[in-house]
C-alpha cells in the first residue's frame, strides 16, 4: 500500500476521534473496522467474480451437500426473503447453485451446490483462509480468541436487548 493510501486510511480511522464516550467509540471503531474489511474483501472477491454474500452461500452449501432451504440461508445471513431469492437466482444463473424441491417440506425450495460451485469454492477457500489470516495478523492467537468471545457477547446482547423491539413493532 502506498503512502497516499495509508494517509487516507489513517485519516479515515481518525475521522471520529472526537467521540468521547467509550461506548460510542467502540461502536464507531467496530463499524469502521467492518467497513475497512469490506473494502479489502471486495477487492479479494472481485478477483473471482464473487461477492461477499455469494461466497457465504458457497461456504454454507459446501458444508451441507444435501442443500439448505432458502429461508434457512436467509436467516443465517440475516437477509430478507426477497434478497435471498434474488441472490440465489443470480447464483443459479452463474451456474454455482441449483434449486430443488425440499423433500422434507414441499412448500419450500432448497439451494444445492453444483459441481461448478464446488470448484469455485475449492479454488477460493485456501486463498480466503490466507487472506483472512493476513487481515487479522496484527493480533496474537490469544487476542483473536478474546476478540471472538467479546464479539459473540455483543451479538448475544444485541439479540437479547433488541429482539423485544421487533416484537412490539409488529
C-alpha positions in Angstrom: 0.0 0.0 0.0 1.5 3.4 -1.0 1.9 6.3 1.4 -1.1 8.2 -0.1 -3.4 5.2 0.6 -2.0 4.8 4.1 -2.6 8.6 4.8 -6.2 8.2 3.5 -6.8 5.2 5.8 -5.3 7.0 8.8 -7.5 10.0 8.1 -10.5 7.7 7.9 -9.6 6.0 11.1 -9.2 9.4 12.9 -12.3 10.9 11.5 -14.4 10.1 14.5 -11.9 10.6 17.3 -13.9 13.4 18.7 -16.4 11.0 20.1 -15.6 11.0 23.8 -17.7 8.3 25.4 -16.3 4.8 25.3 -19.5 3.1 24.0 -19.7 5.5 21.1 -16.0 5.0 20.3 -16.4 1.2 20.5 -19.4 1.2 18.1 -17.7 3.6 15.7 -14.4 1.6 15.8 -16.4 -1.6 15.1 -18.2 0.0 12.2 -15.1 1.4 10.7 -13.3 -1.9 11.1 -16.1 -3.7 9.3 -16.2 -1.1 6.6 -12.4 -1.3 6.0 -12.6 -5.1 5.9 -15.5 -5.0 3.4 -13.5 -2.7 1.2 -10.5 -5.0 1.3 -12.6 -8.1 0.9 -14.5 -6.6 -2.1 -11.2 -6.4 -4.0 -10.5 -10.0 -3.0 -13.9 -11.3 -4.1 -13.8 -9.3 -7.4 -10.7 -11.4 -8.4 -13.1 -14.4 -8.5 -16.2 -12.6 -9.8 -17.8 -13.1 -6.5 -19.4 -11.0 -3.8 -19.4 -11.5 0.0 -22.9 -12.9 0.0 -22.2 -15.3 -2.8 -19.1 -16.6 -1.1 -21.0 -17.0 2.2 -23.7 -19.1 0.3 -20.9 -21.2 -1.3 -19.4 -21.8 2.2 -22.8 -22.8 3.7 -23.7 -25.1 0.9 -20.2 -26.6 0.8 -20.7 -27.8 4.3 -24.2 -29.3 3.6 -24.1 -31.4 0.4 -27.9 -32.1 0.7 -28.7 -28.4 0.3 -30.3 -25.9 2.5 -33.8 -24.4 2.3 -33.6 -20.8 1.1 -35.4 -19.4 4.1 -32.7 -21.0 6.4 -29.9 -19.5 4.4 -31.7 -16.1 4.6 -31.9 -16.4 8.4 -28.2 -17.4 8.7 -27.3 -14.4 6.5 -29.8 -12.0 8.2 -31.4 -11.1 4.8 -34.9 -10.8 3.7 -36.7 -13.4 1.6 -36.7 -11.2 -1.4 -32.9 -10.5 -1.2 -32.3 -14.2 -0.7 -34.3 -15.1 -3.7 -32.5 -12.6 -5.9 -29.1 -13.8 -4.6 -29.9 -17.4 -5.3 -31.3 -16.6 -8.7 -28.0 -14.9 -9.6 -26.1 -17.9 -8.4 -28.3 -20.2 -10.4 -27.6 -18.0 -13.5 -23.8 -18.2 -12.7 -24.1 -22.0 -12.5 -22.9 -22.2 -8.9 -26.2 -23.3 -7.4 -29.3 -25.2 -8.4 -32.7 -25.1 -6.8 -34.5 -28.2 -5.8 -37.7 -29.1 -4.1 -37.3 -29.6 -0.4 -38.3 -33.2 0.2 -38.8 -32.5 3.9 -41.1 -29.6 3.3 -42.8 -29.5 -0.2 -43.7 -25.8 0.3 -40.0 -24.7 0.3 -37.1 -24.8 -2.0 -33.5 -25.8 -1.3 -30.3 -24.5 -2.8 -27.7 -27.1 -3.7 -24.1 -26.5 -4.7 -23.4 -27.5 -8.3 -20.1 -29.1 -9.5 -19.0 -25.6 -10.7 -20.0 -24.0 -7.4 -17.8 -26.6 -5.6 -14.9 -25.9 -8.0 -15.1 -22.2 -7.3 -15.4 -22.8 -3.5 -12.4 -25.1 -3.6 -10.4 -22.6 -5.7 -11.2 -19.7 -3.4 -11.2 -21.3 0.0 -7.4 -21.6 0.5 -6.8 -18.1 -0.7 -9.7 -16.9 1.5 -8.1 -18.5 4.6 -4.7 -16.9 3.8 -6.3 -13.6 3.1 -8.3 -13.7 6.4 -5.2 -14.5 8.4 -3.5 -11.6 6.8 -6.4 -9.2 7.8 -6.1 -10.0 11.5 -2.3 -10.6 11.5 -1.9 -7.7 13.9 -3.5 -9.8 16.6 -2.0 -12.7 18.5 -3.9 -16.0 18.7 -4.9 -15.1 22.3 -6.2 -11.7 21.2 -8.2 -13.3 18.3 -9.8 -15.7 20.8 -10.6 -12.8 23.2 -12.0 -10.7 20.3 -14.2 -13.6 19.1 -15.6 -14.1 22.6 -16.2 -10.3 23.0 -17.9 -10.0 19.6 -20.2 -13.0 20.4 -21.0 -11.4 23.7 -22.0 -8.2 21.9 -24.1 -10.2 19.4 -26.0 -12.0 22.1 -26.6 -8.8 23.9 -27.9 -7.1 20.8 -30.3 -10.1 20.2 -31.5 -10.1 23.8 -31.8 -6.3 24.1 -33.4 -5.6 20.7 -35.5 -8.7 19.9 -38.3 -7.2 22.1 -38.2 -4.1 19.9 -39.1 -6.1 16.8 -41.9 -7.9 18.6 -43.5 -4.6 19.7 -43.2 -3.1 16.2 -45.3 -6.0 14.7 
